[in-house]
């Protein structure tokens, strides 16, 4: 199990800021779920490391979600005069 755990920790530990890895990270989370469900006894020693990476992804992802969807969504729902003054991620060149 250790080679799998090391690989999964590497993928999950990359951080959510790298959008090119989001698909791989989603698959890694699915892999972690399968290992925990079907091989729970073998995974006991590896759980702290895996959960640390999962928790980090969750907390970083929550901040990213808020920044990308809530703030940008509010910007686009605002009147056009307010939207033209936006300096958020929807207007990276400003």
ZABA-253242 format. One line per field, with one value per residue: residue in three letters; x, y, z of N, C-alpha, C in turn. Coordinates in Angstrom, 1 decimal, padded with zeros to 4 digits. Example, Ala and Ser with C-alpha at 12.3 -4.5 7.8 and 13.67 -1.06 7.14 Angstrom:
BEGIN
res = ALA|SER $
n_c1 = 013.2|012.8 $
n_c2 = -005.7|-002.2 $
n_c3 = 007.8|007.1 $
ca_c1 = 012.3|013.7 $
ca_c2 = -004.5|-001.1 $
ca_c3 = 007.8|007.1 $
c_c1 = 013.2|012.9 $
c_c2 = -003.3|000.0 $
c_c3 = 007.8|007.9 $
//
This chain:
BEGIN
res = UNK|UNK|UNK|UNK|UNK|UNK|UNK|UNK|UNK|UNK|UNK|UNK|UNK|UNK|UNK|UNK|UNK|UNK|UNK|UNK|UNK|UNK|UNK|UNK|UNK|UNK|UNK|UNK|UNK|UNK|UNK|UNK|UNK|UNK|UNK|UNK|UNK|UNK|UNK|UNK|UNK|UNK|UNK|UNK|UNK|UNK|UNK|UNK|UNK|UNK|UNK|UNK|UNK|UNK|UNK|UNK|UNK|UNK|UNK|UNK|UNK|UNK|UNK|UNK|UNK|UNK|UNK|UNK|UNK|UNK|UNK|UNK|UNK|UNK|UNK|UNK|UNK|UNK|UNK|UNK|UNK|UNK|UNK|UNK|UNK|UNK|UNK|UNK|UNK|UNK|UNK|UNK|UNK|UNK $
n_c1 = 000.8|002.0|003.5|001.2|000.0|002.1|002.1|-000.5|-000.5|001.4|000.1|-002.2|-001.0|-000.1|-001.5|-004.3|-004.1|-002.9|-004.4|-004.2|-003.9|-006.3|-008.1|-006.5|-006.3|-008.9|-009.3|-007.4|-008.6|-010.8|-009.5|-008.4|-010.7|-011.6|-009.5|-009.7|-012.3|-012.3|-009.9|-009.4|-008.1|-005.5|-004.8|-004.6|-002.2|-001.4|-003.3|-003.2|-001.3|-002.6|-005.1|-004.2|-003.3|-005.7|-007.3|-005.9|-006.3|-009.1|-009.4|-007.8|-009.2|-011.7|-011.2|-010.4|-012.8|-014.5|-013.3|-013.3|-016.0|-017.9|-017.1|-016.5|-019.0|-020.7|-019.6|-020.3|-023.1|-023.6|-024.4|-023.4|-021.6|-020.3|-019.2|-017.4|-015.4|-014.2|-011.6|-011.1|-010.5|-011.9|-011.1|-008.2|-006.3|-006.5 $
n_c2 = -001.2|001.2|002.4|003.3|005.1|007.0|008.1|009.1|011.0|012.7|013.7|014.9|016.7|018.7|021.1|023.3|025.4|024.9|024.6|022.7|020.3|019.6|017.6|015.2|015.3|015.0|012.4|011.2|011.6|010.0|007.5|007.4|007.2|004.7|003.0|003.4|002.5|-000.2|-001.4|-000.9|-001.8|-002.1|000.4|001.9|002.9|004.8|006.8|009.3|010.9|010.9|012.1|014.6|015.8|015.8|017.4|019.8|020.3|020.7|023.0|024.9|024.8|025.8|028.5|029.2|028.6|030.5|032.8|032.6|031.9|033.2|035.9|036.7|036.0|037.8|040.1|039.9|040.0|042.5|046.0|047.3|049.4|049.0|046.6|047.2|048.3|046.3|044.4|041.8|038.2|037.9|039.9|039.8|041.4|044.0 $
n_c3 = 000.0|000.5|-001.8|-003.3|-001.5|-001.2|-003.8|-004.0|-002.0|-003.0|-005.3|-004.1|-002.5|-004.1|-004.2|-004.7|-006.4|-008.8|-011.7|-013.7|-012.5|-011.4|-012.3|-011.9|-009.2|-008.4|-009.2|-007.6|-005.0|-005.3|-005.5|-002.9|-001.4|-002.3|-001.4|001.4|001.9|001.0|001.9|004.6|007.0|006.2|005.6|007.9|009.1|007.3|007.3|008.7|007.2|004.6|005.3|006.2|003.8|002.3|004.0|003.7|001.0|001.0|002.7|001.2|-001.2|-000.5|000.0|-002.6|-004.0|-002.9|-003.7|-006.5|-007.3|-005.7|-005.3|-008.0|-009.1|-007.8|-008.8|-011.5|-011.3|-010.5|-011.4|-014.6|-014.4|-012.0|-012.5|-014.5|-013.0|-011.7|-010.3|-010.0|-010.5|-012.9|-014.5|-015.4|-016.6|-015.7 $
ca_c1 = 000.0|002.9|003.7|000.0|-000.1|003.0|001.7|-001.7|-000.1|002.1|-000.9|-003.1|-000.2|000.3|-002.3|-005.4|-003.8|-002.5|-005.6|-003.9|-003.9|-007.6|-008.6|-005.7|-006.6|-010.2|-009.1|-006.7|-009.5|-011.6|-008.6|-008.3|-012.0|-011.7|-008.6|-010.2|-013.5|-012.0|-008.7|-009.3|-007.1|-004.2|-004.6|-004.6|-001.0|-001.3|-004.4|-002.8|-000.7|-003.6|-006.1|-003.6|-003.4|-007.1|-007.8|-005.3|-007.0|-010.4|-009.3|-007.4|-010.3|-012.8|-010.8|-010.5|-014.2|-015.1|-012.7|-013.7|-017.4|-018.7|-016.7|-016.7|-020.4|-021.2|-019.2|-021.1|-024.5|-023.6|-024.6|-022.3|-020.7|-019.5|-018.5|-016.2|-014.3|-013.8|-010.2|-011.0|-010.0|-012.6|-010.4|-006.8|-005.4|-006.6 $
ca_c2 = 000.0|002.4|003.1|004.0|006.2|008.1|008.7|009.9|012.1|013.7|014.4|015.7|017.7|019.7|022.3|023.5|026.6|024.4|024.1|021.6|019.1|019.3|016.2|014.2|015.4|014.4|010.9|010.7|011.5|008.8|006.4|007.4|006.7|003.2|002.3|003.4|001.6|-001.7|-001.9|000.0|-002.3|-001.9|001.9|002.5|003.7|005.9|007.7|010.7|011.6|011.2|013.1|015.9|016.4|016.0|018.6|021.0|020.6|021.2|024.4|025.8|024.8|026.6|029.9|029.3|028.6|031.8|033.9|032.4|031.8|034.1|037.3|036.9|035.9|039.0|041.1|039.8|040.3|044.0|046.8|047.3|050.4|048.4|045.5|047.7|048.7|045.1|044.1|040.4|037.3|037.9|040.9|039.7|042.4|045.3 $
ca_c3 = 000.0|000.7|-003.0|-003.6|-000.5|-001.5|-005.0|-003.7|-001.2|-003.9|-006.1|-003.3|-001.8|-005.0|-004.0|-005.7|-007.3|-010.2|-012.3|-014.6|-011.7|-010.7|-012.7|-011.3|-007.8|-008.2|-009.3|-006.4|-003.9|-005.5|-005.1|-001.4|-000.9|-002.5|-000.5|002.8|002.0|000.8|002.5|005.8|007.9|005.6|005.5|009.3|009.4|006.3|007.3|009.1|006.0|003.6|005.8|006.2|002.4|002.0|004.7|003.1|-000.3|001.4|003.1|000.1|-002.2|000.0|-000.3|-004.0|-004.3|-002.5|-004.6|-008.0|-007.6|-004.9|-005.6|-009.4|-009.3|-007.3|-009.8|-012.7|-011.0|-010.2|-012.5|-015.5|-014.0|-010.9|-013.1|-015.2|-012.0|-011.0|-010.4|-009.6|-011.4|-014.2|-015.3|-015.0|-017.2|-015.0 $
c_c1 = 000.8|003.1|002.4|-000.2|000.8|002.6|000.5|-001.4|000.6|001.1|-001.8|-002.3|000.2|-000.4|-003.3|-005.2|-003.4|-003.7|-005.4|-004.0|-005.3|-008.2|-007.8|-006.0|-008.0|-010.1|-008.4|-007.7|-010.4|-010.8|-008.5|-009.6|-012.0|-010.7|-009.1|-011.4|-013.1|-010.8|-008.4|-008.2|-005.7|-003.8|-004.4|-003.4|-000.8|-002.3|-004.0|-002.2|-001.8|-004.6|-005.5|-003.6|-004.8|-007.7|-007.2|-006.0|-008.4|-010.3|-008.8|-008.5|-011.4|-012.5|-010.9|-011.9|-014.8|-014.6|-013.3|-015.2|-018.2|-018.4|-016.9|-018.2|-021.1|-020.8|-020.1|-022.6|-024.7|-023.9|-023.3|-021.2|-019.8|-018.7|-017.2|-015.1|-013.8|-012.3|-010.0|-010.5|-010.7|-012.0|-009.0|-005.9|-005.5|-005.7 $
c_c2 = 001.3|003.1|003.9|005.2|007.3|008.8|009.6|011.1|013.2|014.4|015.3|016.9|018.8|021.1|022.6|024.7|026.1|023.8|022.8|020.2|018.7|018.0|015.1|014.2|014.8|012.9|010.4|010.6|010.3|007.5|006.3|006.8|005.2|002.5|002.3|002.5|000.1|-002.2|-001.1|-000.5|-002.0|-000.4|002.6|003.4|004.9|007.0|009.2|011.5|011.9|012.2|014.5|016.6|016.6|017.3|019.9|021.3|021.2|022.7|025.4|025.9|025.7|028.1|030.1|029.4|030.0|032.9|033.8|032.5|032.9|035.5|037.6|036.9|037.2|040.2|041.1|040.1|041.8|044.8|047.0|048.3|049.8|047.3|046.0|048.1|047.5|044.8|042.6|039.5|037.3|039.0|040.9|040.8|043.8|045.4 $
c_c3 = 000.0|-000.7|-003.5|-002.7|-000.9|-002.8|-004.8|-002.9|-002.0|-004.8|-005.3|-002.6|-002.8|-004.9|-005.1|-006.6|-008.7|-010.8|-013.2|-013.8|-011.1|-011.1|-012.0|-009.8|-007.5|-008.2|-008.1|-005.2|-004.1|-005.2|-003.6|-000.9|-001.1|-001.6|001.0|002.9|002.0|001.5|003.8|006.8|007.5|005.6|006.8|009.5|008.5|006.4|007.7|007.9|005.0|004.1|005.9|004.8|002.0|002.7|004.1|001.8|000.0|001.8|002.0|-001.0|-001.8|-000.3|-001.8|-004.5|-004.0|-003.4|-006.0|-008.2|-006.9|-005.3|-007.1|-009.7|-008.9|-008.3|-011.0|-012.5|-010.7|-011.5|-013.3|-015.1|-012.9|-011.6|-013.9|-014.3|-011.3|-011.3|-010.1|-010.7|-012.8|-015.1|-015.0|-015.5|-016.5|-013.8 $
//
